[in-house]
Amino acid sequence: MRLKIRRLDPTLPLPAYGTDEAAGFDLASAHDVTIGPGRIALIRTGLVIEVPTGHFLGIFARSSTPLKRGLLVANGVGIIDPDYSGPEDEIMIQVLNFTSAEVHIARGDRLAQAIVLPAPRVTWEEVADIRDVTRGGFGATGN
């Protein structure tokens, strides 16, 4: 799949996969940033990415980001829609510093990974009954 990408700063590298079999490509900070304890910050990537219609770009934390940096992707998973690709529609990573200390991010630090995923459109068929058998509701399969 080929994606259109625009670097807002031509000195920034293009996103890259960490290994030949990595599912996601890395997203890095375009600027030095300090995030206060317990604070949420938007980390600029300096990138505008056009995702094909029928897909979305999912932004996930890298596995090392919470452990090594004390940061979580604040909204769980960032979702970039295909129509978020105008000239100023920069991809940003919303992060939460869950530590009691400032976290310093340097330009080029990889904080998240992105995956292009299908996003089928649905139509609704409202019915009176779904199934005859229930699994028991939320949490029914665990303790």
N, CA, C and O atoms as CSV, one atom per row, in Angstrom:
chain,resi,resn,atom,element,x,y,z
A,1,MET,N,N,0.856,-1.173,0.000
A,1,MET,CA,C,0.000,0.000,0.000
A,1,MET,C,C,0.903,1.237,0.000
A,1,MET,O,O,1.854,1.315,0.778
A,2,ARG,N,N,0.612,2.166,-0.842
A,2,ARG,CA,C,1.364,3.422,-0.904
A,2,ARG,C,C,0.520,4.520,-0.260
A,2,ARG,O,O,-0.660,4.672,-0.577
A,3,LEU,N,N,1.131,5.282,0.643
A,3,LEU,CA,C,0.448,6.395,1.293
A,3,LEU,C,C,1.113,7.696,0.876
A,3,LEU,O,O,2.329,7.770,0.703
A,4,LYS,N,N,0.290,8.709,0.721
A,4,LYS,CA,C,0.817,10.052,0.493
A,4,LYS,C,C,1.200,10.632,1.840
A,4,LYS,O,O,0.463,10.491,2.816
A,5,ILE,N,N,2.360,11.288,1.895
A,5,ILE,CA,C,2.845,11.879,3.128
A,5,ILE,C,C,3.481,13.221,2.811
A,5,ILE,O,O,4.135,13.392,1.782
A,6,ARG,N,N,3.277,14.165,3.713
A,6,ARG,CA,C,3.898,15.494,3.573
A,6,ARG,C,C,4.626,15.799,4.868
A,6,ARG,O,O,4.041,15.749,5.950
A,7,ARG,N,N,5.910,16.114,4.747
A,7,ARG,CA,C,6.692,16.519,5.911
A,7,ARG,C,C,6.581,18.031,6.057
A,7,ARG,O,O,6.922,18.771,5.134
A,8,LEU,N,N,6.106,18.493,7.207
A,8,LEU,CA,C,6.003,19.926,7.460
A,8,LEU,C,C,7.380,20.535,7.684
A,8,LEU,O,O,7.561,21.744,7.532
A,9,ASP,N,N,8.337,19.712,8.040
A,9,ASP,CA,C,9.740,20.101,8.183
A,9,ASP,C,C,10.544,19.103,7.353
A,9,ASP,O,O,10.627,17.930,7.719
A,10,PRO,N,N,11.140,19.546,6.241
A,10,PRO,CA,C,11.829,18.605,5.351
A,10,PRO,C,C,13.053,17.935,5.970
A,10,PRO,O,O,13.594,16.997,5.385
A,11,THR,N,N,13.505,18.394,7.142
A,11,THR,CA,C,14.650,17.748,7.787
A,11,THR,C,C,14.235,16.533,8.614
A,11,THR,O,O,15.092,15.778,9.074
A,12,LEU,N,N,12.935,16.338,8.807
A,12,LEU,CA,C,12.454,15.174,9.557
A,12,LEU,C,C,12.558,13.926,8.686
A,12,LEU,O,O,12.307,13.991,7.483
A,13,PRO,N,N,12.924,12.792,9.277
A,13,PRO,CA,C,12.937,11.552,8.493
A,13,PRO,C,C,11.513,11.051,8.261
A,13,PRO,O,O,10.599,11.375,9.020
A,14,LEU,N,N,11.339,10.265,7.215
A,14,LEU,CA,C,10.061,9.605,6.993
A,14,LEU,C,C,9.878,8.515,8.046
A,14,LEU,O,O,10.865,7.976,8.545
A,15,PRO,N,N,8.633,8.179,8.394
A,15,PRO,CA,C,8.417,7.079,9.335
A,15,PRO,C,C,9.011,5.790,8.760
A,15,PRO,O,O,9.086,5.611,7.545
A,16,ALA,N,N,9.430,4.903,9.658
A,16,ALA,CA,C,10.042,3.646,9.224
A,16,ALA,C,C,9.577,2.510,10.124
A,16,ALA,O,O,9.194,2.716,11.276
A,17,TYR,N,N,9.623,1.309,9.566
A,17,TYR,CA,C,9.355,0.100,10.335
A,17,TYR,C,C,10.636,-0.290,11.068
A,17,TYR,O,O,11.724,-0.199,10.499
A,18,GLY,N,N,10.519,-0.724,12.322
A,18,GLY,CA,C,11.683,-1.100,13.111
A,18,GLY,C,C,12.346,-2.374,12.637
A,18,GLY,O,O,13.562,-2.528,12.754
A,19,THR,N,N,11.546,-3.300,12.096
A,19,THR,CA,C,12.072,-4.551,11.554
A,19,THR,C,C,11.301,-4.887,10.285
A,19,THR,O,O,10.291,-4.252,9.979
A,20,ASP,N,N,11.775,-5.879,9.552
A,20,ASP,CA,C,11.113,-6.285,8.314
A,20,ASP,C,C,9.711,-6.831,8.549
A,20,ASP,O,O,8.881,-6.795,7.640
A,21,GLU,N,N,9.427,-7.337,9.746
A,21,GLU,CA,C,8.117,-7.923,10.015
A,21,GLU,C,C,7.287,-7.127,11.025
A,21,GLU,O,O,6.276,-7.620,11.526
A,22,ALA,N,N,7.710,-5.910,11.320
A,22,ALA,CA,C,6.950,-5.066,12.246
A,22,ALA,C,C,5.590,-4.738,11.654
A,22,ALA,O,O,5.483,-4.447,10.463
A,23,ALA,N,N,4.562,-4.783,12.469
A,23,ALA,CA,C,3.208,-4.462,12.007
A,23,ALA,C,C,3.023,-2.968,11.823
A,23,ALA,O,O,2.328,-2.535,10.904
A,24,GLY,N,N,3.642,-2.169,12.696
A,24,GLY,CA,C,3.453,-0.728,12.662
A,24,GLY,C,C,4.741,0.001,12.368
A,24,GLY,O,O,5.833,-0.494,12.649
A,25,PHE,N,N,4.600,1.197,11.792
A,25,PHE,CA,C,5.766,2.060,11.586
A,25,PHE,C,C,5.820,3.064,12.722
A,25,PHE,O,O,4.789,3.458,13.267
A,26,ASP,N,N,7.039,3.475,13.074
A,26,ASP,CA,C,7.248,4.348,14.222
A,26,ASP,C,C,6.914,5.799,13.903
A,26,ASP,O,O,7.167,6.287,12.802
A,27,LEU,N,N,6.342,6.474,14.891
A,27,LEU,CA,C,6.101,7.913,14.846
A,27,LEU,C,C,6.965,8.567,15.916
A,27,LEU,O,O,7.029,8.097,17.052
A,28,ALA,N,N,7.622,9.649,15.543
A,28,ALA,CA,C,8.566,10.307,16.448
A,28,ALA,C,C,8.178,11.761,16.672
A,28,ALA,O,O,7.413,12.349,15.908
A,29,SER,N,N,8.719,12.310,17.726
A,29,SER,CA,C,8.490,13.718,18.050
A,29,SER,C,C,9.264,14.620,17.094
A,29,SER,O,O,10.426,14.362,16.781
A,30,ALA,N,N,8.610,15.665,16.642
A,30,ALA,CA,C,9.259,16.639,15.761
A,30,ALA,C,C,9.950,17.748,16.541
A,30,ALA,O,O,10.678,18.553,15.961
A,31,HIS,N,N,9.725,17.797,17.860
A,31,HIS,CA,C,10.266,18.882,18.684
A,31,HIS,C,C,10.674,18.346,20.050
A,31,HIS,O,O,10.238,17.269,20.457
A,32,ASP,N,N,11.504,19.093,20.747
A,32,ASP,CA,C,11.790,18.815,22.154
A,32,ASP,C,C,10.579,19.262,22.968
A,32,ASP,O,O,10.042,20.350,22.754
A,33,VAL,N,N,10.159,18.421,23.894
A,33,VAL,CA,C,8.977,18.706,24.710
A,33,VAL,C,C,9.237,18.216,26.131
A,33,VAL,O,O,9.887,17.190,26.333
A,34,THR,N,N,8.729,18.951,27.105
A,34,THR,CA,C,8.727,18.496,28.487
A,34,THR,C,C,7.278,18.396,28.937
A,34,THR,O,O,6.492,19.330,28.776
A,35,ILE,N,N,6.942,17.241,29.507
A,35,ILE,CA,C,5.572,16.981,29.950
A,35,ILE,C,C,5.579,16.864,31.464
A,35,ILE,O,O,6.289,16.033,32.030
A,36,GLY,N,N,4.791,17.697,32.111
A,36,GLY,CA,C,4.717,17.690,33.569
A,36,GLY,C,C,4.050,16.436,34.094
A,36,GLY,O,O,3.328,15.758,33.363
A,37,PRO,N,N,4.289,16.122,35.368
A,37,PRO,CA,C,3.669,14.948,35.973
A,37,PRO,C,C,2.145,15.021,35.923
A,37,PRO,O,O,1.544,16.050,36.231
A,38,GLY,N,N,1.536,13.902,35.526
A,38,GLY,CA,C,0.080,13.831,35.461
A,38,GLY,C,C,-0.537,14.651,34.344
A,38,GLY,O,O,-1.758,14.802,34.307
A,39,ARG,N,N,0.256,15.180,33.444
A,39,ARG,CA,C,-0.247,16.060,32.377
A,39,ARG,C,C,-0.406,15.308,31.055
A,39,ARG,O,O,0.252,14.297,30.811
A,40,ILE,N,N,-1.288,15.826,30.221
A,40,ILE,CA,C,-1.480,15.331,28.854
A,40,ILE,C,C,-0.873,16.353,27.910
A,40,ILE,O,O,-1.022,17.560,28.102
A,41,ALA,N,N,-0.188,15.860,26.893
A,41,ALA,CA,C,0.422,16.751,25.901
A,41,ALA,C,C,0.209,16.186,24.505
A,41,ALA,O,O,0.114,14.974,24.309
A,42,LEU,N,N,0.137,17.099,23.541
A,42,LEU,CA,C,0.097,16.706,22.133
A,42,LEU,C,C,1.516,16.800,21.591
A,42,LEU,O,O,2.133,17.865,21.617
A,43,ILE,N,N,2.020,15.689,21.106
A,43,ILE,CA,C,3.367,15.632,20.558
A,43,ILE,C,C,3.257,15.725,19.039
A,43,ILE,O,O,2.640,14.877,18.395
A,44,ARG,N,N,3.852,16.745,18.493
A,44,ARG,CA,C,3.811,16.978,17.046
A,44,ARG,C,C,4.763,16.019,16.342
A,44,ARG,O,O,5.878,15.783,16.807
A,45,THR,N,N,4.314,15.471,15.219
A,45,THR,CA,C,5.178,14.593,14.421
A,45,THR,C,C,5.734,15.302,13.198
A,45,THR,O,O,6.691,14.827,12.586
A,46,GLY,N,N,5.141,16.442,12.833
A,46,GLY,CA,C,5.579,17.147,11.632
A,46,GLY,C,C,5.165,16.450,10.344
A,46,GLY,O,O,5.735,16.706,9.284
A,47,LEU,N,N,4.166,15.564,10.437
A,47,LEU,CA,C,3.739,14.774,9.280
A,47,LEU,C,C,2.248,14.945,9.014
A,47,LEU,O,O,1.444,15.020,9.943
A,48,VAL,N,N,1.897,15.006,7.752
A,48,VAL,CA,C,0.509,14.893,7.307
A,48,VAL,C,C,0.466,13.630,6.454
A,48,VAL,O,O,1.226,13.497,5.495
A,49,ILE,N,N,-0.417,12.710,6.802
A,49,ILE,CA,C,-0.505,11.424,6.106
A,49,ILE,C,C,-1.918,11.261,5.568
A,49,ILE,O,O,-2.893,11.423,6.301
A,50,GLU,N,N,-2.022,10.942,4.295
A,50,GLU,CA,C,-3.330,10.704,3.679
A,50,GLU,C,C,-3.603,9.208,3.671
A,50,GLU,O,O,-2.911,8.440,3.003
A,51,VAL,N,N,-4.616,8.809,4.421
A,51,VAL,CA,C,-5.008,7.413,4.523
A,51,VAL,C,C,-6.068,7.133,3.455
A,51,VAL,O,O,-6.953,7.964,3.246
A,52,PRO,N,N,-6.002,5.991,2.778
A,52,PRO,CA,C,-6.998,5.703,1.741
A,52,PRO,C,C,-8.419,5.589,2.308
A,52,PRO,O,O,-8.614,5.164,3.447
A,53,THR,N,N,-9.384,5.968,1.508
A,53,THR,CA,C,-10.790,5.799,1.869
A,53,THR,C,C,-11.046,4.336,2.215
A,53,THR,O,O,-10.532,3.435,1.553
A,54,GLY,N,N,-11.835,4.111,3.245
A,54,GLY,CA,C,-12.128,2.753,3.688
A,54,GLY,C,C,-11.124,2.225,4.704
A,54,GLY,O,O,-11.195,1.064,5.105
A,55,HIS,N,N,-10.182,3.083,5.125
A,55,HIS,CA,C,-9.163,2.716,6.105
A,55,HIS,C,C,-9.024,3.825,7.141
A,55,HIS,O,O,-9.580,4.910,6.974
A,56,PHE,N,N,-8.287,3.550,8.201
A,56,PHE,CA,C,-7.897,4.587,9.148
A,56,PHE,C,C,-6.481,4.294,9.600
A,56,PHE,O,O,-5.995,3.172,9.463
A,57,LEU,N,N,-5.827,5.299,10.133
A,57,LEU,CA,C,-4.503,5.135,10.699
A,57,LEU,C,C,-4.667,5.035,12.204
A,57,LEU,O,O,-5.099,5.994,12.844
A,58,GLY,N,N,-4.331,3.892,12.774
A,58,GLY,CA,C,-4.402,3.699,14.216
A,58,GLY,C,C,-3.062,4.043,14.837
A,58,GLY,O,O,-2.022,3.579,14.371
A,59,ILE,N,N,-3.082,4.853,15.886
A,59,ILE,CA,C,-1.860,5.236,16.591
A,59,ILE,C,C,-1.859,4.545,17.947
A,59,ILE,O,O,-2.755,4.751,18.766
A,60,PHE,N,N,-0.844,3.728,18.170
A,60,PHE,CA,C,-0.708,2.920,19.372
A,60,PHE,C,C,0.622,3.256,20.050
A,60,PHE,O,O,1.570,3.677,19.387
A,61,ALA,N,N,0.689,3.071,21.364
A,61,ALA,CA,C,1.964,3.253,22.059
A,61,ALA,C,C,2.934,2.169,21.620
A,61,ALA,O,O,2.528,1.030,21.390
A,62,ARG,N,N,4.198,2.507,21.503
A,62,ARG,CA,C,5.226,1.491,21.354
A,62,ARG,C,C,5.279,0.738,22.675
A,62,ARG,O,O,4.989,1.316,23.722
A,63,SER,N,N,5.639,-0.522,22.650
A,63,SER,CA,C,5.612,-1.316,23.880
A,63,SER,C,C,6.554,-0.766,24.941
A,63,SER,O,O,6.299,-0.950,26.131
A,64,SER,N,N,7.632,-0.098,24.550
A,64,SER,CA,C,8.588,0.423,25.526
A,64,SER,C,C,8.213,1.798,26.074
A,64,SER,O,O,8.788,2.236,27.071
A,65,THR,N,N,7.271,2.482,25.451
A,65,THR,CA,C,6.968,3.859,25.852
A,65,THR,C,C,6.451,3.964,27.293
A,65,THR,O,O,6.941,4.823,28.026
A,66,PRO,N,N,5.504,3.152,27.738
A,66,PRO,CA,C,5.081,3.260,29.139
A,66,PRO,C,C,6.191,2.860,30.116
A,66,PRO,O,O,6.402,3.534,31.124
A,67,LEU,N,N,6.887,1.787,29.826
A,67,LEU,CA,C,7.898,1.267,30.738
A,67,LEU,C,C,9.107,2.188,30.847
A,67,LEU,O,O,9.562,2.484,31.951
A,68,LYS,N,N,9.624,2.639,29.723
A,68,LYS,CA,C,10.859,3.417,29.728
A,68,LYS,C,C,10.644,4.915,29.884
A,68,LYS,O,O,11.532,5.621,30.361
A,69,ARG,N,N,9.468,5.410,29.488
A,69,ARG,CA,C,9.238,6.857,29.503
A,69,ARG,C,C,8.146,7.298,30.464
A,69,ARG,O,O,8.070,8.478,30.805
A,70,GLY,N,N,7.299,6.376,30.908
A,70,GLY,CA,C,6.206,6.763,31.789
A,70,GLY,C,C,5.087,7.479,31.048
A,70,GLY,O,O,4.395,8.323,31.617
A,71,LEU,N,N,4.914,7.138,29.773
A,71,LEU,CA,C,3.882,7.777,28.951
A,71,LEU,C,C,2.932,6.731,28.382
A,71,LEU,O,O,3.338,5.630,28.012
A,72,LEU,N,N,1.667,7.100,28.322
A,72,LEU,CA,C,0.632,6.309,27.658
A,72,LEU,C,C,0.029,7.136,26.537
A,72,LEU,O,O,0.004,8.364,26.614
A,73,VAL,N,N,-0.455,6.477,25.500
A,73,VAL,CA,C,-1.276,7.193,24.521
A,73,VAL,C,C,-2.567,7.513,25.249
A,73,VAL,O,O,-3.315,6.610,25.624
A,74,ALA,N,N,-2.832,8.795,25.451
A,74,ALA,CA,C,-3.878,9.256,26.373
A,74,ALA,C,C,-5.278,8.831,25.969
A,74,ALA,O,O,-6.122,8.594,26.833
A,75,ASN,N,N,-5.535,8.732,24.694
A,75,ASN,CA,C,-6.881,8.355,24.267
A,75,ASN,C,C,-6.959,6.874,23.923
A,75,ASN,O,O,-7.868,6.460,23.203
A,76,GLY,N,N,-6.029,6.070,24.421
A,76,GLY,CA,C,-6.027,4.624,24.179
A,76,GLY,C,C,-5.453,4.298,22.821
A,76,GLY,O,O,-4.353,3.754,22.718
A,77,VAL,N,N,-6.182,4.625,21.791
A,77,VAL,CA,C,-5.738,4.477,20.408
A,77,VAL,C,C,-6.163,5.733,19.666
A,77,VAL,O,O,-7.332,6.119,19.689
A,78,GLY,N,N,-5.205,6.362,19.013
A,78,GLY,CA,C,-5.549,7.506,18.172
A,78,GLY,C,C,-6.084,7.013,16.844
A,78,GLY,O,O,-5.561,6.050,16.283
A,79,ILE,N,N,-7.111,7.655,16.339
A,79,ILE,CA,C,-7.712,7.269,15.056
A,79,ILE,C,C,-7.625,8.456,14.111
A,79,ILE,O,O,-8.160,9.530,14.386
A,80,ILE,N,N,-6.942,8.243,12.997
A,80,ILE,CA,C,-6.801,9.268,11.968
A,80,ILE,C,C,-7.664,8.857,10.780
A,80,ILE,O,O,-7.415,7.830,10.149
A,81,ASP,N,N,-8.676,9.660,10.481
A,81,ASP,CA,C,-9.609,9.383,9.395
A,81,ASP,C,C,-9.019,9.783,8.047
A,81,ASP,O,O,-8.110,10.611,7.991
A,82,PRO,N,N,-9.525,9.204,6.961
A,82,PRO,CA,C,-9.017,9.551,5.633
A,82,PRO,C,C,-9.142,11.030,5.282
A,82,PRO,O,O,-8.309,11.554,4.542
A,83,ASP,N,N,-10.161,11.710,5.796
A,83,ASP,CA,C,-10.342,13.124,5.446
A,83,ASP,C,C,-9.528,14.064,6.337
A,83,ASP,O,O,-9.626,15.283,6.197
A,84,TYR,N,N,-8.729,13.514,7.247
A,84,TYR,CA,C,-7.822,14.341,8.054
A,84,TYR,C,C,-6.466,14.336,7.350
A,84,TYR,O,O,-5.518,13.696,7.805
A,85,SER,N,N,-6.393,15.051,6.245
A,85,SER,CA,C,-5.149,15.061,5.470
A,85,SER,C,C,-4.961,16.375,4.721
A,85,SER,O,O,-4.294,16.425,3.688
A,86,GLY,N,N,-5.561,17.440,5.260
A,86,GLY,CA,C,-5.376,18.754,4.654
A,86,GLY,C,C,-4.003,19.315,4.965
A,86,GLY,O,O,-3.237,18.701,5.707
A,87,PRO,N,N,-3.684,20.466,4.412
A,87,PRO,CA,C,-2.344,21.040,4.555
A,87,PRO,C,C,-1.868,21.226,5.995
A,87,PRO,O,O,-0.668,21.150,6.260
A,88,GLU,N,N,-2.780,21.467,6.918
A,88,GLU,CA,C,-2.396,21.702,8.317
A,88,GLU,C,C,-2.811,20.567,9.244
A,88,GLU,O,O,-2.738,20.717,10.463
A,89,ASP,N,N,-3.246,19.431,8.693
A,89,ASP,CA,C,-3.737,18.314,9.501
A,89,ASP,C,C,-2.574,17.421,9.953
A,89,ASP,O,O,-2.424,16.283,9.509
A,90,GLU,N,N,-1.773,17.975,10.838
A,90,GLU,CA,C,-0.581,17.269,11.321
A,90,GLU,C,C,-0.969,16.122,12.247
A,90,GLU,O,O,-1.830,16.270,13.113
A,91,ILE,N,N,-0.320,14.981,12.049
A,91,ILE,CA,C,-0.496,13.861,12.952
A,91,ILE,C,C,0.158,14.230,14.287
A,91,ILE,O,O,1.320,14.632,14.332
A,92,MET,N,N,-0.608,14.086,15.368
A,92,MET,CA,C,-0.082,14.341,16.696
A,92,MET,C,C,-0.349,13.131,17.575
A,92,MET,O,O,-1.325,12.405,17.390
A,93,ILE,N,N,0.534,12.935,18.526
A,93,ILE,CA,C,0.408,11.826,19.464
A,93,ILE,C,C,0.008,12.421,20.804
A,93,ILE,O,O,0.762,13.191,21.398
A,94,GLN,N,N,-1.176,12.064,21.278
A,94,GLN,CA,C,-1.657,12.556,22.572
A,94,GLN,C,C,-1.143,11.613,23.660
A,94,GLN,O,O,-1.514,10.440,23.695
A,95,VAL,N,N,-0.293,12.124,24.541
A,95,VAL,CA,C,0.302,11.274,25.567
A,95,VAL,C,C,-0.018,11.787,26.964
A,95,VAL,O,O,-0.207,12.984,27.182
A,96,LEU,N,N,-0.072,10.851,27.902
A,96,LEU,CA,C,-0.287,11.141,29.315
A,96,LEU,C,C,0.964,10.727,30.079
A,96,LEU,O,O,1.398,9.578,29.992
A,97,ASN,N,N,1.544,11.662,30.826
A,97,ASN,CA,C,2.648,11.354,31.724
A,97,ASN,C,C,2.029,10.852,33.018
A,97,ASN,O,O,1.462,11.632,33.784
A,98,PHE,N,N,2.137,9.546,33.262
A,98,PHE,CA,C,1.519,8.982,34.461
A,98,PHE,C,C,2.491,8.906,35.637
A,98,PHE,O,O,2.191,8.276,36.651
A,99,THR,N,N,3.645,9.542,35.505
A,99,THR,CA,C,4.629,9.513,36.584
A,99,THR,C,C,4.499,10.763,37.459
A,99,THR,O,O,3.694,11.651,37.178
A,100,SER,N,N,5.303,10.816,38.520
A,100,SER,CA,C,5.320,11.973,39.407
A,100,SER,C,C,6.476,12.920,39.083
A,100,SER,O,O,6.790,13.818,39.865
A,101,ALA,N,N,7.108,12.713,37.921
A,101,ALA,CA,C,8.237,13.557,37.504
A,101,ALA,C,C,8.014,14.051,36.079
A,101,ALA,O,O,7.227,13.479,35.324
A,102,GLU,N,N,8.716,15.120,35.726
A,102,GLU,CA,C,8.666,15.588,34.337
A,102,GLU,C,C,9.262,14.526,33.420
A,102,GLU,O,O,10.195,13.814,33.794
A,103,VAL,N,N,8.710,14.434,32.221
A,103,VAL,CA,C,9.259,13.548,31.197
A,103,VAL,C,C,9.739,14.427,30.054
A,103,VAL,O,O,8.990,15.253,29.532
A,104,HIS,N,N,10.988,14.239,29.675
A,104,HIS,CA,C,11.588,15.026,28.601
A,104,HIS,C,C,11.617,14.193,27.322
A,104,HIS,O,O,12.119,13.069,27.306
A,105,ILE,N,N,11.073,14.761,26.264
A,105,ILE,CA,C,11.058,14.130,24.950
A,105,ILE,C,C,11.955,14.963,24.049
A,105,ILE,O,O,11.840,16.188,24.008
A,106,ALA,N,N,12.842,14.300,23.333
A,106,ALA,CA,C,13.723,14.986,22.393
A,106,ALA,C,C,13.220,14.788,20.976
A,106,ALA,O,O,12.598,13.774,20.658
A,107,ARG,N,N,13.493,15.759,20.136
A,107,ARG,CA,C,13.170,15.624,18.714
A,107,ARG,C,C,13.761,14.306,18.220
A,107,ARG,O,O,14.932,14.004,18.449
A,108,GLY,N,N,12.925,13.536,17.541
A,108,GLY,CA,C,13.369,12.254,16.998
A,108,GLY,C,C,13.066,11.057,17.874
A,108,GLY,O,O,13.205,9.917,17.430
A,109,ASP,N,N,12.649,11.297,19.132
A,109,ASP,CA,C,12.289,10.179,19.999
A,109,ASP,C,C,11.034,9.499,19.463
A,109,ASP,O,O,10.024,10.152,19.197
A,110,ARG,N,N,11.110,8.192,19.310
A,110,ARG,CA,C,9.968,7.409,18.825
A,110,ARG,C,C,9.053,7.098,20.007
A,110,ARG,O,O,9.481,6.504,20.996
A,111,LEU,N,N,7.797,7.504,19.893
A,111,LEU,CA,C,6.854,7.364,21.010
A,111,LEU,C,C,5.685,6.449,20.708
A,111,LEU,O,O,5.102,5.859,21.617
A,112,ALA,N,N,5.342,6.329,19.440
A,112,ALA,CA,C,4.146,5.576,19.068
A,112,ALA,C,C,4.419,4.828,17.774
A,112,ALA,O,O,5.427,5.035,17.100
A,113,GLN,N,N,3.486,3.960,17.462
A,113,GLN,CA,C,3.538,3.278,16.181
A,113,GLN,C,C,2.171,3.397,15.532
A,113,GLN,O,O,1.150,3.512,16.210
A,114,ALA,N,N,2.170,3.367,14.216
A,114,ALA,CA,C,0.921,3.531,13.473
A,114,ALA,C,C,0.718,2.352,12.538
A,114,ALA,O,O,1.670,1.810,11.977
A,115,ILE,N,N,-0.536,1.968,12.384
A,115,ILE,CA,C,-0.919,0.866,11.513
A,115,ILE,C,C,-2.115,1.314,10.688
A,115,ILE,O,O,-3.069,1.876,11.226
A,116,VAL,N,N,-2.068,1.068,9.393
A,116,VAL,CA,C,-3.210,1.340,8.524
A,116,VAL,C,C,-4.134,0.128,8.602
A,116,VAL,O,O,-3.720,-0.998,8.327
A,117,LEU,N,N,-5.386,0.370,8.978
A,117,LEU,CA,C,-6.353,-0.709,9.178
A,117,LEU,C,C,-7.628,-0.434,8.391
A,117,LEU,O,O,-7.993,0.722,8.176
A,118,PRO,N,N,-8.312,-1.510,7.955
A,118,PRO,CA,C,-9.581,-1.320,7.261
A,118,PRO,C,C,-10.655,-0.794,8.205
A,118,PRO,O,O,-10.680,-1.126,9.390
A,119,ALA,N,N,-11.535,0.029,7.660
A,119,ALA,CA,C,-12.641,0.593,8.433
A,119,ALA,C,C,-13.918,0.485,7.605
A,119,ALA,O,O,-14.353,1.461,6.995
A,120,PRO,N,N,-14.520,-0.713,7.586
A,120,PRO,CA,C,-15.725,-0.876,6.778
A,120,PRO,C,C,-16.875,-0.023,7.311
A,120,PRO,O,O,-17.026,0.148,8.521
A,121,ARG,N,N,-17.662,0.497,6.413
A,121,ARG,CA,C,-18.861,1.249,6.800
A,121,ARG,C,C,-19.963,0.250,7.085
A,121,ARG,O,O,-20.066,-0.773,6.409
A,122,VAL,N,N,-20.784,0.534,8.074
A,122,VAL,CA,C,-21.884,-0.363,8.417
A,122,VAL,C,C,-23.205,0.350,8.200
A,122,VAL,O,O,-23.281,1.578,8.230
A,123,THR,N,N,-24.225,-0.429,7.986
A,123,THR,CA,C,-25.602,0.058,8.028
A,123,THR,C,C,-26.291,-0.757,9.115
A,123,THR,O,O,-25.876,-1.874,9.423
A,124,TRP,N,N,-27.314,-0.208,9.674
A,124,TRP,CA,C,-27.969,-0.839,10.812
A,124,TRP,C,C,-29.239,-1.550,10.382
A,124,TRP,O,O,-30.027,-1.032,9.592
A,125,GLU,N,N,-29.416,-2.731,10.912
A,125,GLU,CA,C,-30.658,-3.474,10.752
A,125,GLU,C,C,-31.197,-3.696,12.153
A,125,GLU,O,O,-30.741,-4.590,12.866
A,126,GLU,N,N,-32.167,-2.884,12.548
A,126,GLU,CA,C,-32.709,-2.991,13.892
A,126,GLU,C,C,-33.659,-4.170,13.968
A,126,GLU,O,O,-34.548,-4.320,13.130
A,127,VAL,N,N,-33.461,-5.019,14.995
A,127,VAL,CA,C,-34.275,-6.214,15.180
A,127,VAL,C,C,-34.790,-6.260,16.607
A,127,VAL,O,O,-34.246,-5.600,17.492
A,128,ALA,N,N,-35.838,-7.040,16.829
A,128,ALA,CA,C,-36.393,-7.188,18.175
A,128,ALA,C,C,-35.561,-8.153,19.012
A,128,ALA,O,O,-35.434,-7.961,20.221
A,129,ASP,N,N,-34.996,-9.181,18.398
A,129,ASP,CA,C,-34.200,-10.186,19.102
A,129,ASP,C,C,-32.910,-10.420,18.334
A,129,ASP,O,O,-32.881,-10.352,17.105
A,130,ILE,N,N,-31.836,-10.697,19.079
A,130,ILE,CA,C,-30.545,-10.981,18.452
A,130,ILE,C,C,-30.285,-12.475,18.435
A,130,ILE,O,O,-30.173,-13.076,17.366
A,131,ARG,N,N,-30.187,-13.078,19.608
A,131,ARG,CA,C,-29.949,-14.519,19.747
A,131,ARG,C,C,-30.829,-15.063,20.864
A,131,ARG,O,O,-31.319,-14.315,21.709
A,132,ASP,N,N,-31.021,-16.380,20.853
A,132,ASP,CA,C,-31.808,-17.014,21.903
A,132,ASP,C,C,-31.007,-17.271,23.165
A,132,ASP,O,O,-31.574,-17.333,24.256
A,133,VAL,N,N,-29.684,-17.422,23.032
A,133,VAL,CA,C,-28.840,-17.792,24.167
A,133,VAL,C,C,-27.909,-16.627,24.506
A,133,VAL,O,O,-27.341,-15.989,23.620
A,134,THR,N,N,-27.766,-16.365,25.802
A,134,THR,CA,C,-26.856,-15.320,26.246
A,134,THR,C,C,-25.625,-15.939,26.888
A,134,THR,O,O,-25.691,-17.051,27.412
A,135,ARG,N,N,-24.511,-15.235,26.854
A,135,ARG,CA,C,-23.283,-15.708,27.512
A,135,ARG,C,C,-23.253,-15.294,28.970
A,135,ARG,O,O,-22.369,-15.727,29.709
A,136,GLY,N,N,-24.196,-14.466,29.404
A,136,GLY,CA,C,-24.237,-14.100,30.809
A,136,GLY,C,C,-23.880,-12.651,31.086
A,136,GLY,O,O,-23.822,-12.245,32.247
A,137,GLY,N,N,-23.643,-11.873,30.060
A,137,GLY,CA,C,-23.367,-10.451,30.260
A,137,GLY,C,C,-21.889,-10.169,30.461
A,137,GLY,O,O,-21.050,-11.065,30.369
A,138,PHE,N,N,-21.588,-8.913,30.736
A,138,PHE,CA,C,-20.223,-8.424,30.866
A,138,PHE,C,C,-19.455,-9.204,31.926
A,138,PHE,O,O,-19.932,-9.364,33.050
A,139,GLY,N,N,-18.275,-9.686,31.573
A,139,GLY,CA,C,-17.428,-10.419,32.514
A,139,GLY,C,C,-17.835,-11.844,32.768
A,139,GLY,O,O,-17.326,-12.465,33.701
A,140,ALA,N,N,-18.739,-12.391,31.969
A,140,ALA,CA,C,-19.279,-13.712,32.206
A,140,ALA,C,C,-18.265,-14.838,31.998
A,140,ALA,O,O,-18.431,-15.917,32.568
A,141,THR,N,N,-17.219,-14.615,31.193
A,141,THR,CA,C,-16.278,-15.692,30.939
A,141,THR,C,C,-15.079,-15.689,31.883
A,141,THR,O,O,-14.252,-16.600,31.835
A,142,GLY,N,N,-14.979,-14.677,32.736
A,142,GLY,CA,C,-13.852,-14.594,33.672
A,142,GLY,C,C,-14.317,-14.619,35.103
A,142,GLY,O,O,-15.506,-14.752,35.395
A,143,ASN,N,N,-13.344,-14.487,35.997
A,143,ASN,CA,C,-13.687,-14.464,37.434
A,143,ASN,C,C,-13.722,-13.049,37.942
A,143,ASN,O,O,-13.991,-12.823,39.122
